[in-house]
Amino acid sequence: MSTIDFRLIRQLWMFLAVAEEQHFGRAAARLGMSQPPLTEQIKVLEHSLKLQLFERSRQGTHLSPAGAAILPAVRQFASQVEQLERIVREVAAGQSGVLHVGAITSAMLETVPPIIDRLKATHPHLTVFVREIDSVEAVPGLEAGELDLAFVRLDGDIGSGIATLPLSEDRLAVALPMGHPLAALPRVRLQSLAAEHLVMSSRQVSPVYFDMLTAVCRAHGFAPRVLHEVRSVTSQIAYVSCGQGVALVPASMRKLAPANVVIRPLKEKVTVVTAALAWNANRHHPMVDAVVSWLRQRPARSGRSSSSASSATSYSDPPPDTPAPPRSGSRRTRDSQHS
């Protein structure tokens, strides 16, 4: 492991000040130093990097193309250093409660806020960093120690020492365009979707969930005809709204459906996990233990209906509810990734 070059870190900080102020005098004042040492350190940095970072003229100081190219990375680095300094100060002050949380979009809207509120109430000095992730990012993040907790759509034995706890579940339903023949039925049989083009949550985003839905379809006698793969339930509903197929979604999503999309329950009782907590059982963190203990004492929430049959995973965003227009087209494309 290479040693940290603190001189380079200091020089990059100086580079950032000059780049943002576009003036050596103002940058020096901002850094609390005189201008000549600042100018000298920028020259040393340029020589070290073998790059000209600034173009100097009578009109002022401007970034060179090379300086402009490295500026975003230096800004990101500065932000990470500031975060590290904040954590170090908290640890030094005895406030060692720092929690890194990853969550899918729907969990950030519904599941995570009340949990953070409770933690803050019982641990007022706790620092929580939350970032949006896809379900597929949870296990690598937990294994690497980049995340302490993940609120995602996972279920069952994940392996690698990753433990999961289902937090909410819902009955599976189907989203249909308003003018679709099946939209007139109070309930829809899974088998009725055998010839339909499906808009599915992407396997790349949530492999466990995708495989579960595929298995459910096969168990009812057909292989799903996937027209589009998207990264969220919101996207599934949007594609249905645009006449691009039908989608299997949690029944509770009807409250968010636009006027041209209908959500109909399935005749079969298939339950999906819409939010689950995941953590690395091989890494000890007192705050993780506190969250897991509290959530285990709560009854699992269900969307609009509970039942138990096949469990699965959830989506990253909530969808919609009522009618919809045109039927889906028949081109076989697969649009992966974008909400």
C-alpha positions, -999 to +999 in steps of 0.1 A: +000+000+000+015+034-010+019+061+015-003+092+014+013+122-003+001+150+019+019+176-001+000+166-033-033+168-013-024+204-002-014+214-037-047+200-051-066+221-025-047+251-038-054+242-074-091+241-066-091+275-049-074+291-079-097+273-104-128+285-086-116+321-079-098+325-113-074+348-095-043+340-075-047+369-051-083+360-042-074+323-040-045+331-016-068+352+006-093+323+007-065+299+017-051+323+043-017+326+027+003+351+006+002+349-032+039+341-039+039+307-021+006+298-037+020+306-072+051+286-065+031+256-053+009+256-084+041+256-105+054+227-085+021+208-091+022+215-128+058+202-130+049+171-110+019+163-132+037+174-163+006+195-172-001+232-176-031+237-154-037+274-159-034+300-187-022+333-174-026+366-192-033+402-185-070+394-186-066+371-157-061+334-148-081+307-166-081+269-166-062+253-194-079+223-212-059+200-189-069+219-158-106+218-168-103+181-174-091+173-139-113+198-120-144+176-116-122+148-101-104+173-077-138+186-066-150+151-058-118+144-040-122+175-019-157+166-010-146+131+002-118+146+022-142+170+039-165+141+047-136+122+061-126+151+083-161+154+096-162+117+105-128+119+122-139+149+143-170+130+154-150+100+163-125+121+182-154+138+201-167+104+211-196+105+186-185+074+168-220+067+154-216+069+116-240+048+095-238+044+057-271+034+041-279+024+006-316+023-006-337+019-037-358+049-046-391+036-031-374+027+002-359+062+004-395+076+001-413+053+024-391+029+045-359+047+054-372+081+067-390+068+098-361+045+106-336+074+105-360+095+126-361+069+153-324+064+152-318+102+155-343+103+184-324+076+204-289+086+191-289+123+186-252+124+176-255+098+149-244+107+115-262+090+086-251+090+050-278+078+026-273+071-011-295+057-038-285+023-051-300-005-073-307-038-055-279-054-074-254-030-058-264-040-022-243-072-017-210-059-031-214-027-011-221-046+021-192-070+015-168-042+008-179-022+039-191+007+018-226+002+032-237-008+067-274-012+057-292-016+025-329-012+019-336-030-013-356-058-030-338-090-019-352-121-004-341-155+007-305-169+011-282-144-005-250-160+007-217-143+014-227-137+051-254-112+039-285-114+061-319-101+050-351-092+068-383-086+048-399-053+058-430-051+036-448-073+011-476-070-013-498-092-035-488-093-072-510-076-097-509-067-134-508-032-149-528-029-181-536-002-207-572+010-201-585-004-234-570-038-229-596-067-229-582-080-196-588-046-180-626-053-180-620-083-156-621-079-118-592-104-115-567-117-141-552-152-144-515-154-148-520-178-177-539-150-195-506-131-199-489-159-218-492-141-252-487-106-238-455-085-241-443-078-206-424-048-192-402-063-165-380-049-138-345-053-153-325-084-142-294-063-142-310-041-115-327-068-094-317-103-105-335-121-076-368-103-084-365-109-121-358-146-116-387-149-092-412-134-116-399-156-144-402-187-122-438-178-113-447-174-149-431-208-158-449-224-129-482-213-145-473-228-179-456-201-199-423-183-205-427-145-202-424-126-234-402-097-222-405-067-245-387-041-222-365-043-191-366-012-170-351-002-137-382+008-116-419+002-111-425+038-121-409+030-154-429-002-158-461+018-154-449+046-177-442+020-205-477+005-200-491+040-202-474+044-236-489+011-249-456-008-247-471-039-230-484-051-196-465-053-163-465-074-131-464-049-102-473-048-065-511-043-060-505-012-039-491+006-070-527+013-081-527+045-060-500+059-083-514+048-116-522+074-143-557+077-157-549+054-187-535+025-167-556-001-148-541-022-120-559-056-117-552-082-090-542-117-101-565-146-093-534-165-080-521-153-046-485-145-053-468-123-027-437-102-034-413-086-009-414-049-017-388-038+008-361-057+027-333-048+050-299-063+042-267-062+062-233-080+065-236-104+094-198-108+094-192-071+103-202-057+137-218-023+139-238-013+170-262+009+150-269-020+126-276-042+156-300-015+169-319-012+136-322-049+131-334-055+166-360-028+163-373-039+129-375-075+140-399-064+167-422-048+142-448-068+122-440-069+085-460-043+066-481-053+036-490-030+007-527-032+002-531-069+009-510-096+024-509-133+016-483-158+015-472-177-015-441-170-035-418-144-020-397-122-041-382-088-042-394-053-047-391-025-072-373+007-068-402+031-072-439+030-068-463+030-097-499+039-107-536+029-109-564+032-133-571+032-171-549+033-202-552+037-240-534+019-269-523-017-271-486-025-271-466-027-303-449-059-314-413-049-319-390-070-298-366-047-282-352-046-247-347-013-231-325-019-201-317+006-173-335+039-176-363+052-155 
